[in-house]
Amino acid sequence: MEKGLSIIQPNAITQARYRFSEYEMKILIYFIKNIQNLINRENIVFQENLFGEKNHIIWINVHEIDADNPKRIKQALRDLRHRDFEIETDDFWLNVGFINFAKWEKKANKWKVEISHELMPYMASIAHGYTEYQLNAVLRLNSHSQRLYMMLSQFSDTGVFRISCEKLRFELGLEEKYDRYCDFKNRVIKSSIKEINTLFESGQCDLKADLINDKKTRGGDDFDRILEFRIIGNKRKKVIDHDLKNQYYTYIVNVFRSVFKENPKIGNEIANFMATSNQLKRCANRLTDLEEQAERENQPLSAYAALVVHIAKDYGFKTKRRN
């Protein structure tokens, strides 16, 4: 599949509580990508049943999933056929299988898969209730990380995702797995966030997240908590990075006013160098240490002017010749 390809994923499906295997997830995402690209109808077939209802046929080329593991594809399709998808609203209750049947055409090396017409609205609609995320990221995450990532994707625009701990355990299919919250947190939440964030930092994922609040409800049991995640998407990260750079620069300039009282020009030159060389954070952290040192030694910051110039030179700064 093409790297960086984006699809639209329905929220209702992301909330399905199954722990999908790696190959089940690959196939489901292939389905969704295929349906979202209905405009290209080369492989699209609608099978009309006895009652005039049209189910959706998808042809899967084996090489697009994994040409070397047809047995794993077969098992994943078998498992998906036995999984059901349940929705209940004020108007109706629906229980439907993910797929009606799967057939492997061995000579053509293709799989024929039928999706129920009842499931199609939840797979095909690009209106409210769908979120966009990178296929490239999901295929690199394990099952728990995939599920959490897909939930977080729904709230990437708001920057905050809240869910009860019990509901998250239920959505992950782990309500009977852990007796203590600390084990669930360390082995599932923290490990999943670490995996997601590692992909983000390597440029292979469109968001990162942190668990910022998990305080237990007073009088509640160990899992009686509301979990709050902070989400930073690519666009939001750019805004935050820009704001942080401004904060670092302002802090550096203010400190240099005290350090270089007798020669403010060199302070401005160093600050501008740190900005253009992308070393504002590094410089700001070093100045924080310097302020603490000055407080311990009971010295004014101006006493460290020569030291700051020396540190700046270590960062690559070169003093300009003055006439």
Secondary structure, DSSP 8 states (H G I E B T S, - for coil): --TT-EEEEEHHHHT------HHHHHHHHHHHHHHHTTTS-TTEEEEE-TTS-EEEEEEEEHHHH-TT-HHHHHHHHHHHHT-EEEEE-SS-EEEEES-SEEEEETTTTEEEEEE-TTTHHHHH--STTEEEEEHHHHTTS-HHHHHHHHHHHTTTTTTEEEEEHHHHHHHTT-TTT-SSHHHHIIIIIIHHHHHHHHHHHTTS-SEEEEEEE--B-TT--TT-BEEEEEEEEHHHHHHHHHHHHHHHHHHHHHHHHHHTSS-HHHHHHHHHHHHHTT-HHHHHHHHHHHHHHHHHHT--GGGGHHHHHHHHHHTT-------
